[in-house]
């Protein structure tokens, strides 16, 4: 037992002791919530790669059309897929060009993306394209681009499998055919209506296409750029977005620590001076 000084009216402090314990418990719980909020708000803390909306089960929609052909784009695809494949989460996969194809159903282990990571890394390294094996999707997908078809199929997969926390990650150069813009707008409106988070990973897009998608995505999602760093380790980064949630969580954490120090600091006293 700790040493204590006996006080005749110690019972009078019982109410204060109870209030202090409640205050300490409440502050401890609030501090834990603030720390968890700061961790959740930090980039890349979702456990599924920073390109996935936190707390969701994604379907990845990958553009394999002919316009996605440069080494830089292939490195960016490999980087995005590597981030996903290295996570412990589960996902679905849609490949599309002029048509969309369900390659992996929702709930597939993210590690199943690793063969695609190796394939796109090989594409980025190989200068003589003729030496590469044919793509697994070459027999069923042609060189056209219909982004809306990939988005529509991903939405249908989430609905079919009753994924309530679903999201969609589109990886594309955004070079959609102008005559498909109306269908693309309808597809994105359906995401707004169904409250499905949509994240777009842009592969070295044309500035006009990027502006178009940023306009589309004001409500349902966000556009992410994948930085190319010469084939080294790299990942997605979101530009132009102030980390307001992280700053707010940090401010709350600092405020709670200040309250703890002010209200619950150790008592101190000094002896009475002799006259």
Secondary structure, DSSP 8 states (H G I E B T S, - for coil): -------TTGGGGHHHHHHHHHHHHHHHHHHHHHHHHHHHHSTTTTSS-TTS-TT-EEEEEEE-STT--SHHHHHHHHHHHHHHHTSS-EEEEEEESSSEEEEEEEEEEGGGGHHHHHHHHHHHH-S-GGGS---TTTTT--S---HHHHHHHHHHHHHHTT-TTEEEEEEE-----GGGHHHHHHHHHHHHHHT-EEEEEESS--HHHHHHHHHHTTTTEEEEEE---TTSS--EE--S---HHHHHHHHHHHHHHHHHHHHS-----------
